[in-house]
Amino acid sequence: MSLYRHCLMKSMNYMKVSRSDFSRLLHRKSAFRCRSFSSLISSRTSFDLGRSPARDSSPNKDYYYITTPIFYVNAAPHIGHLYSAVIADCLHRYKQMRGFTSKFSTGTDEHGLKIQQAADAAGKDPLSFCTEVSEKFKSLFQSSQISYTDYIRTTGEQHRRAVEHFWTVLYDKGFIYKGAYEGWYSTPDESFLTESQVADSKDKNGKPIKVSLESGHQVEWMKEENYMFRLSEFRPALLQWLRENPRAVRPTKFYNIALQWLQEDLPDLSVSRQRDRLQWGIPVPGDPGQTIYVWLDALVNYLTVAGYPEGHSQWWLAARHVVGKDILKFHAIYWPAFLMAAGVPLPQAIYVHSHWTVSGQKMSKSLGNVVDPLERSQQYTADGLRYFLLRQGVLDTDCDYYDDKVIKLLNSELADTLGGLLNRCTAPSINPEQIYPSFCGLCFPTEYVRGSPERRAVPEDYRLVESVSRLSAEVEHHFENLQIYKALETVSHCVRQTNGFFQRHAPWKLDRNNPQDRRWLDTVLHVALECLRVYGTLLQPVVPMTADMLLSRLSVEPSRRGWEDLNFLTRYQGENCPFEGRTLGPDTGILFSRLDRTEKAECKPKKSKKVK
């Protein structure tokens, strides 16, 4: 038993176990006893995800590695793809503001039967077809201010080497064996399915067919000799990992779904296709007659970007994946099992989001309602579409898109409320010197005292100060809990409070020649500009261009736009304000222009969700 434990522990140490050691291990009768195996895996890869959200739970506390799925290039990008990228980009920018060294990876998945068929239909060779579609994703992400640090294509040479190495490790350790697969296969999903995962249906001609219960795509019966992964051996280890790490898959709804899958036996997984059926992919090392299964190939991309097989631990120990709910099983079941088998630590967390419907219907080419994100970002601006997706998107609930909802939200919250406040505070009629004016503690004392001759502040003003003072902590809490929509709701509430403050004291009615009125006028402007500075800083991960425009107008230099600079209204606390007295930045125009409703935008479903 000591040799057994010794070899297993070595296998967990970044694959430094020798082939001879593991060969001896595999021939022991107890080599695949899951209880012992899973306990050792879990002890090596467990991590604490239950700490305070104010702190990062990664072992590498200065590093943060966030990924999107790599997107399949069988068709042009749609709004769901952009949603995944915007979530990851927001978290990446937020962590950078918190002082982390952050890596953000996205890219395209370019192998598989669907790609082979799509390229044939387009009359192009597969690589040219992939390059053309991949460039569309890259163009969308660049125009949408997706600040990725790495863009990976699975047709790249570095990725091929990583996949070959990963496969060889699994094979040498005995977790891949050659066998025969017979069962259902969905080409659109590139997924093998059990009998319980398919149902009877009919095609458009009324012919009986079988379809995937999850996706609705037609499946075919497949029988072929290929390589199998011993997925069945990992059910106990996967259960233990999830039970010991309840925040490993988030939100909780999807964690529970993953747990439910593990209540049933896991069949071994086919991880290759015969080369004569699938030519467009990475050949199995040592067996050119077989092609590596597209999902095994694709999942390794996260390791490739981290630097696998050598020098990847710095980033990999800080890894988080953003994925859509339709690929949850691949990321919460297959991927952790592959990693356990290879002796690689599991990712810190898997963040799962739901889908977007369009006017209450599922997005579908046949319905002609697929939303083109590039077209919409040009129509509503990149920041506008980003704001809508993050303000309305709730990870564990499908969300509905229609143009009128976008227009109403952006006009209300970005153009009127936030942009209107900035316009009022910087209007030459109210702020002719174009400065960040002084704060008067006599007009706005730290305590509300009735009868004070100089005091102009009223109880509602103190509630505003209290709300904005705790805003950064609330936004941080919501970001850490993946509730970006709640963070934006909280910011929007404070912006409305600030507009109320400005309206309540009507600075345009004050006499600038009266010393007391002038002190109060300057104080009102100072408080409002301080509020705007906080809002602009907090909104940087969500609407980077709009936030930059706002902060530049307030003359807040880039070096003072970090999380540590969110000290609100320091003069109210008796401290100096570094911005007081400085000249405002140049007026570069309206912060966010109001959008006009079009005839198309006026169409909306009978039932719609209110803006949260």
C-alpha positions in Angstrom: 0.0 0.0 0.0 2.9 2.4 0.7 4.0 2.1 -3.0 0.4 2.7 -4.1 0.1 5.8 -2.1 3.6 7.0 -3.1 2.9 6.6 -6.8 -0.5 8.4 -6.6 0.9 11.3 -4.6 3.7 11.6 -7.2 1.1 11.6 -10.0 -0.5 14.6 -8.4 2.8 16.5 -8.4 2.5 18.0 -11.9 3.1 14.7 -13.7 6.6 14.1 -12.4 5.7 10.5 -11.9 7.8 8.1 -14.0 6.2 5.8 -16.5 7.7 2.8 -14.7 6.2 3.8 -11.4 2.8 4.2 -12.8 3.1 1.0 -14.8 3.6 -0.9 -11.6 0.7 1.0 -10.1 -1.7 0.1 -12.9 -0.9 -3.6 -12.4 -1.8 -3.6 -8.8 -5.3 -4.9 -8.1 -6.2 -1.8 -6.1 -5.0 0.7 -8.8 -8.5 1.8 -9.8 -10.2 1.7 -6.4 -12.0 5.0 -6.6 -12.3 5.6 -2.9 -8.6 5.8 -2.2 -7.9 7.4 -5.6 -10.5 10.2 -5.1 -9.4 11.0 -1.6 -5.8 11.5 -2.7 -6.9 13.6 -5.7 -9.1 15.7 -3.6 -6.5 16.3 -0.9 -4.1 17.5 -3.6 -6.5 19.7 -5.5 -8.9 21.0 -2.9 -9.1 24.7 -2.3 -11.0 27.1 -0.1 -13.7 28.9 -2.0 -15.7 29.8 1.0 -13.7 32.8 2.2 -14.9 36.4 2.4 -15.6 37.7 -1.1 -13.5 40.7 -0.2 -10.5 38.4 -0.5 -9.4 36.3 -3.4 -9.3 32.6 -2.6 -6.7 31.6 -5.1 -3.4 30.2 -3.8 -1.7 32.7 -6.1 -3.1 35.8 -4.5 -1.5 38.2 -6.9 -2.6 36.4 -10.0 -6.0 36.0 -11.7 -6.6 33.9 -14.8 -10.1 34.2 -16.4 -11.2 32.4 -19.5 -14.2 32.4 -21.9 -15.1 29.2 -23.8 -13.3 29.1 -27.1 -16.1 29.7 -29.6 -17.0 27.2 -32.3 -16.4 28.7 -35.8 -19.1 26.9 -37.7 -21.1 30.1 -37.7 -20.7 33.9 -37.1 -20.8 35.2 -33.5 -24.1 36.0 -31.8 -25.0 37.9 -28.7 -24.6 34.9 -26.4 -20.9 34.7 -27.4 -20.4 38.4 -26.6 -22.2 37.9 -23.3 -19.6 35.3 -22.2 -16.8 37.6 -23.3 -18.2 40.7 -21.6 -18.7 38.9 -18.3 -15.1 37.7 -18.4 -13.8 41.1 -19.5 -15.6 42.8 -16.6 -14.1 40.5 -14.1 -10.7 40.8 -15.6 -10.8 44.7 -15.5 -12.2 44.6 -12.0 -9.4 42.4 -10.7 -6.8 44.6 -12.4 -8.4 47.6 -10.5 -7.9 45.6 -7.3 -4.2 45.3 -8.0 -4.1 41.7 -9.4 -1.9 40.7 -12.3 -4.7 39.3 -14.6 -4.6 37.1 -17.6 -7.7 36.9 -19.8 -8.0 34.3 -22.5 -10.6 33.8 -25.3 -10.4 32.4 -28.8 -11.9 30.0 -31.3 -12.4 26.2 -31.3 -11.6 25.1 -34.9 -11.6 21.4 -35.1 -14.4 18.8 -35.4 -16.9 17.3 -37.8 -19.1 20.4 -37.8 -16.3 22.6 -39.0 -15.3 20.0 -41.6 -18.9 19.9 -42.9 -19.3 23.7 -42.8 -16.1 24.3 -44.7 -17.2 21.7 -47.4 -20.5 23.5 -47.7 -18.8 26.8 -48.2 -16.4 25.4 -50.7 -13.3 26.3 -48.7 -10.5 24.4 -47.1 -11.0 24.0 -43.4 -8.2 26.3 -42.3 -9.2 29.2 -44.5 -12.8 28.8 -43.4 -11.7 28.8 -39.7 -9.5 31.9 -40.2 -12.3 33.8 -41.8 -14.8 33.1 -39.0 -12.1 33.5 -36.2 -11.4 37.0 -37.5 -15.1 37.9 -37.1 -14.9 36.9 -33.5 -11.7 38.9 -33.0 -13.2 41.9 -34.8 -16.3 41.8 -32.6 -14.2 41.5 -29.4 -11.9 44.4 -30.3 -14.8 46.7 -31.3 -16.6 45.7 -28.0 -13.6 46.7 -25.9 -12.9 43.1 -24.8 -9.4 43.5 -23.3 -8.2 39.9 -23.7 -4.5 39.2 -23.1 -4.5 36.0 -25.1 -6.4 34.9 -28.2 -6.0 31.2 -28.9 -6.9 29.2 -32.0 -6.9 25.4 -31.6 -5.3 25.1 -35.0 -2.1 26.7 -33.6 1.1 24.8 -33.3 1.6 25.5 -29.5 -1.9 24.2 -28.8 -1.3 21.0 -30.8 1.8 20.3 -28.8 -0.1 20.8 -25.5 -2.9 18.5 -26.6 -0.5 15.8 -27.7 1.4 16.0 -24.4 -1.9 15.9 -22.4 -3.1 12.9 -24.3 0.2 11.1 -23.9 0.1 11.6 -20.1 -3.5 10.2 -19.9 -2.5 7.3 -22.1 0.7 6.5 -20.3 -1.1 6.5 -16.9 -3.6 4.0 -18.2 -6.7 6.3 -18.3 -7.1 5.9 -22.0 -7.6 2.6 -23.6 -8.6 1.4 -27.1 -12.1 0.0 -27.3 -15.4 0.1 -29.2 -18.0 2.8 -28.9 -21.6 2.1 -29.8 -24.3 4.7 -29.1 -25.8 8.1 -30.0 -23.8 11.0 -31.3 -24.8 14.6 -31.9 -22.7 16.2 -34.6 -24.0 19.8 -33.9 -23.2 19.4 -30.2 -20.0 17.3 -30.9 -21.3 15.1 -28.0 -21.8 11.5 -27.2 -25.2 10.7 -25.6 -26.7 7.9 -23.5 -30.1 6.4 -24.2 -31.6 8.5 -21.4 -30.3 11.7 -23.1 -32.3 11.2 -26.3 -35.9 11.2 -27.2 -38.2 10.4 -30.2 -39.1 13.2 -32.5 -39.9 13.8 -36.2 -38.0 15.8 -38.8 -39.6 18.5 -41.0 -40.8 15.7 -43.4 -42.5 13.8 -40.6 -39.8 11.1 -40.6 -39.1 9.6 -37.1 -35.8 10.6 -35.7 -33.9 10.7 -32.4 -32.9 14.1 -30.8 -30.9 15.3 -27.9 -33.1 16.1 -24.9 -30.8 19.0 -24.0 -30.2 20.7 -27.3 -33.0 19.3 -29.6 -30.4 18.5 -32.3 -30.8 15.3 -34.2 -28.5 12.4 -33.2 -27.2 9.4 -35.1 -26.3 5.9 -34.0 -22.6 5.4 -34.2 -20.5 2.3 -33.9 -16.8 2.5 -34.3 -13.5 1.4 -32.7 -11.8 4.3 -30.9 -10.1 5.3 -27.7 -12.0 5.5 -24.4 -11.3 7.5 -21.3 -12.0 5.8 -17.9 -14.5 8.4 -16.9 -16.4 5.8 -14.8 -13.5 5.7 -12.4 -13.8 9.3 -11.4 -17.4 9.6 -10.2 -16.4 9.3 -6.5 -13.6 11.8 -6.8 -15.8 14.3 -8.7 -18.5 13.9 -6.0 -16.0 14.5 -3.2 -14.5 17.5 -5.0 -17.9 19.2 -5.5 -19.2 18.4 -1.9 -16.0 19.8 -0.4 -16.0 22.8 -2.6 -19.6 24.1 -2.9 -18.4 27.3 -4.7 -16.5 25.4 -7.3 -19.4 25.7 -9.7 -21.4 28.9 -9.5 -24.2 30.0 -9.3 -25.6 27.3 -6.9 -28.3 26.3 -9.4 -25.6 24.9 -11.7 -23.6 23.4 -8.9 -26.7 21.4 -8.0 -27.2 20.3 -11.6 -23.6 19.0 -11.7 -24.2 17.1 -8.4 -27.3 15.6 -9.8 -25.5 14.2 -12.8 -23.1 12.4 -10.5 -25.9 10.6 -8.8 -25.9 8.2 -11.8 -23.1 6.1 -13.1 -20.8 7.7 -15.6 -20.0 5.6 -18.6 -16.5 5.7 -20.0 -16.1 8.4 -22.6 -15.1 8.1 -26.2 -12.2 10.5 -26.8 -11.3 9.9 -30.4 -13.0 9.4 -33.8 -11.8 7.3 -36.7 -9.7 9.3 -39.1 -11.7 8.3 -42.1 -14.8 9.9 -40.5 -13.0 13.0 -39.1 -9.9 14.3 -40.8 -10.1 17.9 -39.4 -8.5 17.5 -36.0 -5.3 16.6 -34.1 -4.2 13.0 -34.8 -3.9 10.6 -31.9 -0.2 10.4 -31.0 1.2 7.1 -32.3 -2.1 6.2 -34.1 -2.7 8.4 -37.2 -5.8 6.4 -37.9 -7.6 8.2 -35.1 -8.4 11.8 -34.4 -8.6 13.3 -30.9 -12.2 14.1 -29.7 -12.9 17.8 -30.3 -13.9 18.5 -26.7 -10.7 17.0 -25.2 -8.8 19.0 -27.7 -10.8 22.2 -27.0 -10.6 22.0 -23.2 -6.9 21.8 -23.1 -6.8 25.4 -24.5 -7.0 26.7 -21.0 -3.8 24.9 -20.1 -2.1 25.9 -23.4 -2.6 29.6 -22.6 -1.3 29.1 -19.1 2.0 27.7 -20.6 1.4 23.9 -20.3 3.1 21.6 -20.1 6.0 23.5 -18.5 5.9 26.7 -16.4 2.1 26.9 -16.3 1.5 26.6 -12.5 1.7 30.3 -11.8 -1.4 31.0 -13.9 -3.1 27.7 -13.7 -3.5 27.9 -9.9 -5.5 31.1 -10.4 -7.8 29.8 -13.2 -11.5 30.5 -13.5 -13.7 29.6 -16.4 -16.8 31.5 -17.7 -19.1 29.2 -19.6 -22.6 28.9 -20.9 -25.0 26.5 -19.3 -25.1 24.4 -22.4 -21.5 23.3 -21.9 -21.7 22.8 -18.2 -21.2 19.0 -18.3 -18.0 19.3 -20.3 -16.6 21.8 -17.8 -17.9 20.4 -14.5 -17.7 16.7 -15.2 -15.4 15.8 -18.1 -12.7 18.5 -17.7 -12.2 18.0 -13.9 -11.9 14.2 -14.6 -9.3 14.8 -17.3 -7.3 17.0 -15.0 -7.5 14.6 -12.1 -6.2 11.8 -14.4 -3.4 14.0 -15.7 -2.4 15.1 -12.2 -3.1 18.7 -12.8 -4.9 20.8 -10.1 -8.5 21.7 -10.8 -9.6 25.3 -11.7 -10.5 27.6 -8.9 -14.1 28.0 -10.1 -16.5 27.5 -13.0 -18.8 30.5 -13.6 -21.9 29.5 -15.5 -24.4 31.8 -17.2 -27.8 31.2 -18.8 -28.9 32.1 -22.3 -30.5 35.0 -24.0 -33.9 34.7 -25.7 -35.2 37.2 -28.2 -38.6 38.7 -27.7 -39.5 35.6 -25.6 -38.2 33.1 -28.2 -35.1 31.0 -28.4 -32.5 32.4 -30.8 -32.6 30.3 -33.9 -31.4 30.6 -37.5 -34.7 29.1 -38.7 -36.7 31.8 -36.9 -34.4 34.5 -38.3 -34.1 36.1 -34.8 -30.3 35.7 -34.2 -29.1 39.0 -32.8 -25.9 40.3 -34.5 -23.8 41.8 -31.7 -21.6 43.7 -34.1 -24.6 45.4 -35.7 -26.1 46.2 -32.3 -22.9 47.5 -30.8 -22.6 49.9 -33.8 -26.3 50.9 -33.2 -26.1 51.3 -29.4 -22.3 51.8 -29.0 -20.0 49.2 -27.6 -20.4 50.5 -24.1 -24.2 50.7 -24.5 -24.5 47.0 -25.4 -22.0 46.0 -22.7 -24.1 47.9 -20.1 -27.3 46.3 -21.2 -26.0 42.8 -21.1 -24.4 43.2 -17.7 -27.3 45.2 -16.2 -30.0 42.8 -17.5 -28.1 39.6 -17.4 -28.7 37.3 -14.5 -26.5 34.2 -14.5 -28.9 31.6 -13.3 -31.9 32.8 -15.3 -32.5 33.1 -19.1 -32.8 36.7 -20.0 -34.8 38.3 -22.8 -33.5 40.6 -25.5 -35.5 43.1 -27.5 -34.4 46.4 -29.0 -36.9 48.6 -27.2 -35.7 47.3 -23.9 -32.1 48.2 -24.8 -33.1 51.7 -25.8 -35.2 52.4 -22.8 -32.5 51.3 -20.4 -29.6 53.1 -22.0 -31.6 56.4 -22.4 -32.7 56.2 -18.7 -29.6 55.2 -17.0 -26.6 56.3 -19.1 -28.0 59.2 -21.2 -30.4 60.9 -18.8 -29.4 60.0 -15.3 -25.6 59.7 -15.4 -24.9 61.9 -18.5 -27.5 64.5 -17.3 -25.8 64.8 -14.0 -22.4 65.4 -15.5 -23.8 68.0 -17.9 -25.4 69.8 -15.0 -22.3 69.9 -12.8 -20.0 71.1 -15.7 -22.4 73.5 -17.3 -20.7 76.9 -17.8 -23.8 78.7 -16.4 -23.4 76.8 -13.1 -19.6 76.2 -13.1 -18.2 79.1 -15.1 -14.6 78.7 -13.8 -14.7 75.0 -14.9 -13.1 73.8 -11.7 -13.5 71.1 -9.0 -14.7 73.7 -6.4 -14.1 73.8 -2.7 -16.1 72.0 0.0 -17.3 74.0 3.0 -17.6 72.1 6.2 -19.8 74.7 7.8 -22.4 74.3 5.1 -22.2 70.5 5.3 -21.0 69.6 8.8 -20.4 65.9 9.7 -23.5 65.9 12.0 -26.9 67.3 11.3 -27.6 70.0 13.9 -30.8 72.0 13.8 -30.4 75.8 14.0 -26.8 76.0 12.8 -26.6 79.3 10.9 -24.2 78.2 8.2 -25.6 74.7 7.7 -27.4 74.1 4.4 -27.4 70.3 4.2 -30.6 68.5 5.0 -31.2 64.9 6.3 -31.6 63.6 2.8 -28.1 64.8 1.9 -26.6 62.8 4.8 -28.4 59.7 3.4 -26.7 60.4 0.1 -23.3 60.6 1.7 -24.0 57.4 3.6 -25.1 55.6 0.4 -22.1 56.6 -1.7 -19.6 56.0 1.1 -20.6 52.3 1.3 -21.0 52.0 -2.5 -17.6 50.6 -3.3 -18.0 47.8 -0.7 -21.4 46.9 -2.0 -20.1 46.8 -5.6 -17.2 44.7 -4.6 -19.5 42.3 -2.8 -21.7 41.9 -5.9 -18.8 41.5 -8.3 -17.2 38.8 -6.1 -20.6 37.0 -6.0 -21.0 37.3 -9.8 -24.0 39.5 -9.4 -22.9 42.3 -11.7 -26.5 43.4 -12.4 -26.9 44.1 -8.7 -23.7 46.1 -8.6 -25.1 48.3 -11.5 -28.5 48.5 -9.8 -26.8 49.9 -6.7 -24.8 52.4 -8.7 -27.8 53.5 -10.6 -29.7 54.1 -7.3 -26.9 56.3 -6.1 -26.9 58.3 -9.3 -30.6 58.9 -8.9 -30.0 60.1 -5.3 -27.3 62.5 -6.5 -29.6 63.9 -9.1 -32.2 64.4 -6.4 -29.6 66.2 -4.3 -28.7 68.5 -7.1 -32.3 69.2 -7.9 -33.2 69.7 -4.3 -30.7 72.5 -3.8 -31.1 74.1 -7.3 -27.6 75.7 -7.6 -28.8 77.7 -10.6 -30.9 79.7 -8.2 -28.1 80.6 -5.8 -26.5 84.1 -5.9 -22.8 83.7 -6.8 -22.2 87.2 -5.5 -23.5 86.3 -2.0 -20.6 84.8 0.0 -22.8 82.3 1.9 -24.6 81.3 -1.3 -21.3 80.9 -3.1 -19.9 78.6 -0.4 -23.0 76.4 -0.6 -23.0 76.5 -4.4 -19.3 75.3 -4.4 -20.1 72.6 -1.8 -23.1 71.3 -3.8 -20.9 71.0 -6.9 -18.1 69.5 -5.0 -20.3 66.7 -3.5 -21.9 66.0 -6.9 -18.5 65.8 -8.7 -17.2 63.5 -5.9 -20.2 61.3 -6.5 -19.5 61.3 -10.3 -15.8 60.5 -9.7 -16.8 57.4 -7.6 -19.4 56.3 -10.2 -16.9 56.7 -13.1 -14.3 54.7 -11.2 -16.7 51.9 -10.3 -18.1 51.7 -13.9 -14.7 51.2 -15.6 -15.0 47.4 -15.8 -18.5 47.7 -17.4 -18.4 50.7 -19.7 -14.6 51.5 -20.1 -14.9 54.2 -22.7 -17.8 56.0 -21.1 -16.0 55.9 -17.7 -12.8 57.2 -19.2 -14.7 60.1 -20.8 -16.3 60.9 -17.5 -13.2 60.7 -15.4 -11.2 62.7 -18.0 -13.8 65.5 -17.8 -13.3 65.6 -14.1 -9.5 65.7 -14.6 -8.9 62.4 -12.8 -5.6 61.1 -14.1 -5.3 57.4 -14.9 -3.0 56.8 -11.9 -5.9 57.8 -9.6 -8.6 55.5 -11.0 -7.9 52.4 -9.0 -9.9 50.8 -6.3 -7.7 52.3 -3.6 -8.6 55.8 -4.9 -12.3 55.4 -4.0 -12.1 57.6 -0.9 -15.3 59.5 -1.2 -15.7 63.1 0.0 -12.5 63.3 2.1 -13.1 67.0 2.9 -16.2 65.9 4.7 -14.0 63.7 6.8 -11.6 66.5 7.6 -8.9 65.4 5.1 -7.5 67.0 2.0 -9.0 66.3 -1.4 -6.5 66.0 -4.2 -9.0 67.2 -6.8 -10.2 70.3 -5.0 -9.4 73.4 -6.9 -8.1 71.8 -10.1 -9.3 72.7 -13.5 -11.8 70.3 -15.1 -10.7 68.4 -18.2 -11.8 69.4 -21.7 -15.4 69.1 -22.7 -15.4 66.3 -25.4 -19.2 66.2 -25.9 -22.2 64.4 -24.5 -21.3 61.5 -22.3 -23.9 59.2 -23.8 -26.3 60.3 -26.5 -29.9 59.5 -26.3 -31.0 56.7 -28.7 -34.0 57.1 -31.0 -36.6 54.4 -31.2 -36.9 52.8 -34.6 -39.9 51.1 -36.0 -38.2 47.7 -35.5 -37.3 48.6 -31.9 -41.0 49.4 -31.0 -41.8 45.7 -31.5 -41.7 43.8 -28.2 -43.2 40.8 -26.6 -46.5 41.0 -24.8 -44.7 40.0 -21.6 -41.4 41.6 -20.6 -39.2 41.8 -17.6 -38.9 45.2 -15.9 -35.4 46.7 -15.7 -34.0 45.5 -12.4 
